[in-house]
Amino acid sequence: MSRPRKLEHPLFQLLAEENIDSFNQQRPHYTSPELLDFQGADLRGLNLRGLNASGIDFRNAYFRSSDLRGIDFREALLEGASMNRAKVSGCYFSNDLSAEEIVMSLTAGTRIRCQTK
């Protein structure tokens, strides 16, 4: 199992500083046909409220004790992410993610498994 890691990406640095407004403003400058790759990112304990998560690859990321309230994750990849004790009220999740998976990740720290269609 991989360990959470701090990324060298300039946009990750903005998230690590909890500078969400600047992240959202600068993000169009890094847009490409691929997803923004934050796989395995260490986002533990951060206040990420207001984050535009559309098109971000958060597979295997760690959100332990983060404030994620109100984030729309419907267009983000969350397979293998862990959200132990995160605040998720008002979040949108994709239809391939069951409520049970979210609860297990929040309460037991399990990694999220998305259902294949």
N, C-alpha and C positions, 0 to 999 in steps of 0.2 A: 504494500500500500504506500502510495507516495505521501510525502509530507507537504503541508501547506507551504507556499513559497511567496515571497515578495517579488513582484515582477519589475523589470526595468523599464517598462512602457511608460511614457510620460502621462498617459491618461490614468494608469494605475496609481501613479504617484499622487494625482489629484484626489483619487478615491481614498487613498491612505491618509491624506490630510483632511478628509471629509469636506473637500471643496467641490460639492456636487454641482453647484451652479456653473463653475468654470468647466467641469467635466462635460456637462451637457452642452455648453457653448462651443467648446473646442472639438467635440466629438465629430462633427461633420468634416473636419479637416483630415480625419483618419479613416474616413469611410472608404471601403473598397468592396468588391463583390463578395469577399469572404466575411465571415463573422469576426467581430473583434475578439481576439483570443485571450481570455482570462482563465484558461483551464488551470485548475489546481491553485488558484489564487488564495492568498491568506487575507480574508476580509473580516476576520474575527473582531468583534467588539466595536465595529464602526457604525456611525450614524449615516445611513445611505438614503434617507428619505428624500424623495424628489428625483431619484436616479431614473434616467431614461435607459432601461435595460433592453430595449428592443435591439435584436441582432447581436447580443453579446453571448459568447460561449463561456458559461460558468460551470462547465462539467468539472466535477471533482473539486470545486471550490469550497472553502470553509467560511460559513457565515455565523459561526457560534457567537451568541449573545449580541448580534448586530441588530440595529433598528432598521427594518425593511418595510415599515408600515407604508401602505399605499402604492408600492411599486408594482408595475404591470410586467410580469414575467412571461406573458403569453408568447412573446416572440423571442425569448431567450432559451438557451439550452441549459438545463439543470440536472441532467443525468449524473448521478454520483455525488452531487453536492450534499453538504451536511449543514443543517440549520438549527442545531441544538440550542435551545433557549432563545432563539431569535424572536423578535417582535414582528408578526406578520399580519396584523389586522389591516383589512382594506386592500390586501394584495390580490392581484389576479394571477392565477396559474393556468397553464395550458390544460386542455381537456384530457391529455394523455397522462396527467398526473393525478392520482387518486387522493382523496382526502386522507385516507389511511396512511399513505406514504408520507404526506406532509406531517401528520400527527406523530408518526414514529420518528421522523427526523427531528421534530421539535422537542419531543420528550426524551427520546433515547439516543439521539445523535446518529441514527442510522443514515446511510447514504440513500439519497432519493433514487428510486427506480421508476422510470417512465414506462407506461404500457405501450407496446407496439401495436400499430393499427393493422 
